């Protein structure tokens, strides 16, 4: 993977003394606390949403064969499912770069499990090929294939086949959908963007409100895709360099 430097423009912030710097940090901190409290209020509203019943017997495929949505809870009361997009018949390099980025950031879920929550990936592709992809990427969290009528049922409400986070609640043998999000809503899965937002150049993407001349080399196009470098999703390169096979068993 080639090295990239989006900060080569040389543009930097103005330099101030420590007192001035701290004064502006203190002013910004007030806004940050307001933002955090606004987020808490939104989460409180989310907890008060109604829910809709879904069929807990909806079939899924896992390494243990055919299972159900109810099985995916692993006995816990809540389930968070990441719906991983899949490009049928395509190579590993041509699979969804955004889904790869977010899935690669979910590793430690013991705290979720301590709160009675299971996290799982629902891949919108055939199990055999997608399981090989999972192995190539070194992902160990629960992985299921969901396609056809099962996928249509779980994405009811005219939701297209794209990436989603969907939350479920189990009441005995009954399953209810309590929340869903897509697009930038799935950023909560990872911490990379939150960390970038703390830095002086931010995400370095075209849409950000940054000072004039700030580097924004990452565009929404094939040449500067913010998730891809040298024809692959960025998060695949460490696995390729380590010698892991990306053969999905497809022509």
Secondary structure by P-SEA (a helix, b strand, c coil): cbbbbccccccccccccaaaaaaaaaaaaaaaaaaaaaaaaaaaaaaabbbbbccccccccccccccccccccccccbbbbbbcccccccccccccaaaaaaaaaccccaaaaaacbbbbbbccccaaaaaaaaaaaccccbbbbbcaaaaaaaacccccccbbbbbbbbcccbbbbccccccccccccccaaaaaaacccccccccccccccccccccccccccccccccccccaaaaaaaccccccccc
